[in-house]
Amino acid sequence: MRRSFAAALAVLACAGCGGPHHAAPATTVKKTPRAAPAALRVGVVGPLAVDVPGAVADRGTLAQVAHDELVLADARVVSLPAVAAAANAHPASRFAYVGGSAARERAPNLVGLVLDESAAAELAGSVAGTIAAAQGTSAPRIAWVGPEERQLAAAFARGVRTTAPDAQVLHQWSRSVPARCKQAALTAIDRGAVLVMAHGGNCALAAEAAAHDQNQPALELGDFELPSAAAATVVRDALAGVRHGGEDIVFGATTGAIGVRTIDPLVPPDVAAQARAAAQDFLTAG
């Protein structure tokens, strides 16, 4: 036993001296890569643009995309009752009615994204005033055509005064019937209007056609509303874990959802550039 113990001590003492030495094998720790978060599947009904990192758009009908985690339904192409019915049938999905109020069809998984039409009308007025003033007339006339919407027409007139203080805003009211709207536009032009403004829908299309027949430019409220910007906000919220429902969210001039989307091609490019600059100044001042 003594010899064995002494031999063991000798071996330990000689561990660092010359001769072959075998180190213990190193232990390799394998790290499991963290899985990338799954992309948010966003169902899109209508021409909305969805360009948000982390989200993937599935385009289709309401029935085709209703199972997605978030569904964006464009109010220009789908009705609120249809969206509400889809929301009630798919409680695990979240639905956003983009460009319209959901107040008439409340559901815990349905949110209305409302664009401030008064802000859009005022911005449209600033653009219309710039276009009219560029014609060199001392007191140019601009017409609001279509159904009697005095609040929107007043907002439009306020915008006109910011860029053309001497301009006159004519109110050519008519029923929301294309034939009546077209006739109202022609009457306004006969009264000296150099630009026609209408709310939207078939009435605006008819008014625009009438103005173009007379080689005059036309604008509509939708030219100054950017529903895709409102939709992008809800997508980013969803990626951050924020879920909306049972309410309306209003998007005004400071949210990026009110801006210049398009200007009538009858407006000369240099004047259109001036109008866009005036719109930017208007939004910045607001």
ChimeraX attribute file (.defattr): number of C-alpha atoms within 10 A of each C-alpha:
attribute: neighborCount
match mode: 1-to-1
recipient: residues
	/A:1	6
	/A:2	7
	/A:3	8
	/A:4	9
	/A:5	9
	/A:6	11
	/A:7	12
	/A:8	12
	/A:9	11
	/A:10	11
	/A:11	10
	/A:12	11
	/A:13	10
	/A:14	11
	/A:15	12
	/A:16	10
	/A:17	9
	/A:18	7
	/A:19	8
	/A:20	8
	/A:21	9
	/A:22	7
	/A:23	6
	/A:24	6
	/A:25	6
	/A:26	6
	/A:27	6
	/A:28	6
	/A:29	6
	/A:30	6
	/A:31	6
	/A:32	6
	/A:33	6
	/A:34	6
	/A:35	6
	/A:36	6
	/A:37	7
	/A:38	9
	/A:39	12
	/A:40	19
	/A:41	18
	/A:42	24
	/A:43	28
	/A:44	27
	/A:45	26
	/A:46	18
	/A:47	13
	/A:48	20
	/A:49	14
	/A:50	19
	/A:51	13
	/A:52	14
	/A:53	11
	/A:54	13
	/A:55	19
	/A:56	16
	/A:57	22
	/A:58	16
	/A:59	17
	/A:60	13
	/A:61	14
	/A:62	19
	/A:63	12
	/A:64	13
	/A:65	23
	/A:66	27
	/A:67	20
	/A:68	20
	/A:69	16
	/A:70	25
	/A:71	30
	/A:72	31
	/A:73	30
	/A:74	24
	/A:75	21
	/A:76	16
	/A:77	10
	/A:78	16
	/A:79	13
	/A:80	21
	/A:81	12
	/A:82	13
	/A:83	25
	/A:84	22
	/A:85	12
	/A:86	21
	/A:87	23
	/A:88	16
	/A:89	12
	/A:90	16
	/A:91	15
	/A:92	14
	/A:93	19
	/A:94	26
	/A:95	32
	/A:96	30
	/A:97	26
	/A:98	30
	/A:99	25
	/A:100	23
	/A:101	21
	/A:102	25
	/A:103	14
	/A:104	9
	/A:105	17
	/A:106	18
	/A:107	19
	/A:108	15
	/A:109	21
	/A:110	28
	/A:111	28
	/A:112	26
	/A:113	26
	/A:114	21
	/A:115	24
	/A:116	17
	/A:117	23
	/A:118	18
	/A:119	25
	/A:120	27
	/A:121	31
	/A:122	27
	/A:123	31
	/A:124	32
	/A:125	30
	/A:126	26
	/A:127	32
	/A:128	32
	/A:129	30
	/A:130	24
	/A:131	26
	/A:132	25
	/A:133	22
	/A:134	17
	/A:135	11
	/A:136	9
	/A:137	12
	/A:138	11
	/A:139	13
	/A:140	22
	/A:141	22
	/A:142	28
	/A:143	28
	/A:144	31
	/A:145	32
	/A:146	28
	/A:147	18
	/A:148	15
	/A:149	13
	/A:150	12
	/A:151	12
	/A:152	19
	/A:153	24
	/A:154	18
	/A:155	19
	/A:156	27
	/A:157	28
	/A:158	20
	/A:159	25
	/A:160	29
	/A:161	19
	/A:162	18
	/A:163	22
	/A:164	24
	/A:165	15
	/A:166	16
	/A:167	20
	/A:168	17
	/A:169	24
	/A:170	19
	/A:171	20
	/A:172	22
	/A:173	19
	/A:174	19
	/A:175	14
	/A:176	18
	/A:177	14
	/A:178	18
	/A:179	15
	/A:180	19
	/A:181	27
	/A:182	24
	/A:183	18
	/A:184	25
	/A:185	32
	/A:186	23
	/A:187	16
	/A:188	24
	/A:189	20
	/A:190	11
	/A:191	14
	/A:192	14
	/A:193	22
	/A:194	24
	/A:195	26
	/A:196	30
	/A:197	30
	/A:198	26
	/A:199	24
	/A:200	17
	/A:201	14
	/A:202	15
	/A:203	24
	/A:204	27
	/A:205	19
	/A:206	23
	/A:207	31
	/A:208	26
	/A:209	18
	/A:210	24
	/A:211	24
	/A:212	15
	/A:213	11
	/A:214	14
	/A:215	12
	/A:216	18
	/A:217	23
	/A:218	28
	/A:219	26
	/A:220	26
	/A:221	23
	/A:222	23
	/A:223	19
	/A:224	24
	/A:225	29
	/A:226	21
	/A:227	25
	/A:228	19
	/A:229	21
	/A:230	25
	/A:231	25
	/A:232	19
	/A:233	16
	/A:234	22
	/A:235	27
	/A:236	16
	/A:237	13
	/A:238	18
	/A:239	15
	/A:240	9
	/A:241	9
	/A:242	10
	/A:243	17
	/A:244	19
	/A:245	17
	/A:246	14
	/A:247	18
	/A:248	19
	/A:249	18
	/A:250	17
	/A:251	23
	/A:252	19
	/A:253	21
	/A:254	12
	/A:255	13
	/A:256	16
	/A:257	25
	/A:258	27
	/A:259	25
	/A:260	19
	/A:261	11
	/A:262	14
	/A:263	22
	/A:264	16
	/A:265	10
	/A:266	12
	/A:267	17
	/A:268	12
	/A:269	12
	/A:270	9
	/A:271	17
	/A:272	20
	/A:273	14
	/A:274	15
	/A:275	24
	/A:276	19
	/A:277	14
	/A:278	19
	/A:279	25
	/A:280	17
	/A:281	12
	/A:282	19
	/A:283	16
	/A:284	10
	/A:285	7
	/A:286	9
